[in-house]
Amino acid sequence: MPKVLISDKLSPRAVEIFKVRGIEVDFRPGLAGADLKAGIADCDGLAVRSATKVTAELLAAAPRLKVVGRAGIGVDNVDVGAASARGVVVMNTPFGNSVTTAEHALALLFALAREIPQADRSTRAGKWEKSRFMGVELAGKTLGVIGCGNIGSVVADRALGLKMKVVAYDPYLSPERARGLGVEKVALDELLARADFITLHTPLTDATRNILDAAALAKTRKGVRIINCARGGLVDEAALKAAIESGHVAGAAFDVFVVEPATDNPLFALEKVVVTPHLGASTTEAQEKVALQIAEQMSDFLLTGAVTSAVNMPSVSAEEAAKLSPYIRLAGQLGSFAGQCTETAITAVTVEYEGLVAELNTRPLTAVAIAGLLAPLLDAVNPVSAPIIARERNIGVTETTHERARDYQTRIRLTVTTERRSRTVAGTLVGGDKPRIVEINGIAVEAELGPHMLLVTSTDRPGFIGRLGMLLGEAGVNIATFHLGRTGPGGDAISLVQTDQPVSEAVLRRVRELPLVIEARTLAF
């Protein structure tokens, strides 16, 4: 039975979901330090919010861990790179609190426009400073949305309902999507120059860190107001303070800060700044929603292999996972076969899907194939980390699909290009679930792969198979299966031999010394 540790506060209904699905739950919110390491040691899953810091050190203490579920959007508290390196899937709930966070941004927008917190404090102090708090209307003003994804698009929709004009900067926003949202897609500099209000809804990355720095703030129109409910670090806080003090920026409303908990911040001393303690997702509905979503997602993954809203792996539905299972085994064998035959740096990989498999979600299959390819060459590679490692090593990976079947109803072909040459290996499924190799370097050969294999490339001449069999027999190596393919009479031939025991290095040297042998190597599956 899979086991999940919940180390942060989640709804009791999330615990119920795990239990009903047949998963053991250890519900210990607030667990930290050595107790957390001990608690996670025998767990398959870890469910967190933002309090638990899932570090490389913590992951190393969890050898069984398969999935980390973050009940919320951001995964800043999870070392995704370390998790990927260990093959741990990291999931979040990107849609669970979109409306809640968008509504908080709009609440700050109103508060900032009408100086509501300042007026509240003044009135409570017994003052009646009606003339002091002169706000501005939102209708007719231009709202600049930086990041028009799940949350930003909701903010844009609500702002249009307030009769605001909306311009959006988002490199990933297509013109068609922008038109559908009713917003105008613009470059960042144009947004800065036109917006009366700017709201940020983008993740914190190297590309977005301090996206509003001193130089960017200087490009904004005088009197602009800025709202940040996304991530601390998107705005240079010191530069913003200076811009407000100079009068160039009329005010700001922040829910997130560079350092949190933010008990001391340069913005706190400014009267024109509204601040809240990271309340974007803090509604009863949102907390319940994301807790239930992450419990369902993690349960699906642990029980069926379905992957939903993972930040380091392609999504796979439960139905897809069942269909992909035999293909995953085939893709892994093809990758491993090619990897064990590769001795120089890989420059490119092409994975071709033909027939029935082309109709499926092939991205997970490609990840498995790349993992199999790199595993003989690198330490600690897995389907989660393999695509990342390939990118880091400048290995171009290409997928192609051909829905029309040729020689087989379904086939996967892997082509690996190195500094010296290209190799191909292709496979299919027999009986719907049994992997078979059907082609090696353009030569047709149908074979089942076993734990101990011998691959011999030779020139096709009479008597060679007999000499090879005799050599193995004299060495005490029993042949389980023998598969032969060739380009034609007298051409290149491939012998793929499954043996009952490993072929030693000494025996392999003798095979290589046989007349007509071009290449010989052992393989293990």
C-alpha angles and dihedrals in degrees: 000000000000116000128214128194118209107199100171134054110284132162114278086235089068089059089050092052092054092048095046090051090055099257123135112236130204104193108193112146114193094030111152146156119009091352090058092050091050092046095052097046095095099031130113094197140029122201117197144160118202104299099072113075109213099205131173088255092055092047090052088059091058110066093167096048114126104163141024115200119200112198095216141035107276122069095190090126092056123078094224093181093055091045092051092049089056094045094250115149113225115208132184136177104244096174102038098087102021095112093042094051092044090052090051090052089052091047089054089046090058093041091051095046094050100030090234099164092049092047090048092054092046094049093047088053090062096258126127102203098164094154094047097067105061108168134187131241121246097209111099094012123121118246116201112207115198105198115019101198129116096322100027091054091053090050090049092051093050092045091054087054087057088056093250123144111240127208119179136202113199123135089207096051110106120217089242092053091047091053090048090053092047093238132125114240111220141165117267095252091052091050091051092050096048108035124102089188127024123200124185124217106160133111120257108256136146087268095051101036108121090357084160101050128149093282093050093045090053088059093056122099116261112267096028118154122212131209124190120185094145117072136334110247097044088099125046098238096200092049091048091051090053092047091052093046090051091052095241092112112047096205148316139224117206132184095170134050140190091248119037136223080045104206093150123028134156091237094059094077094058119097091206094060126089115200136186129181101253095292097153095115096027105117127112091239095050096047091049092046098051093044092054092043095052092047091053093045094050092045092051091051097047094045105035107012092247113153119206127177095348116166095206105035138045116263118257125185122222090251091050092047091058092048094044096050098092091039090053089058091048093047091049092051093048091050093047091048092053093042093053089051094049120092104162135056115296116231103174143008128197122191116194122195119197133183122346095002090057088068092059133079097277100180094087089048091054090050090052092047092050090048090052090048095050098038095082090048103041139035123247101008122154139165091273097050099033098083090047092049091048091054092046090053093046092244108158111223119197129183123199129179131202112185093192111085119225120183093350135034088239132012140169119202122191120198118190120193119198134175089275110031150339125258128192132198126176135188144180140191121259116205089005097287112039115097118224133180108231104170138027119186092337095312116119113233126150115209143151114230119231137181094275120038135167118203116196126179113196145152111272109249134143115270099023096110090050093052092048092049092047092051092052092045092051088051091053094249111142117213114227098179134357122202125183133192132170143180090233141302109324093005132106115312132195123208115194108189127186113204133192092232136026118280107238123229090249092055091045090055089054091050090052090052093057115111114262094022112135099175137353132183140159123240132194128202 
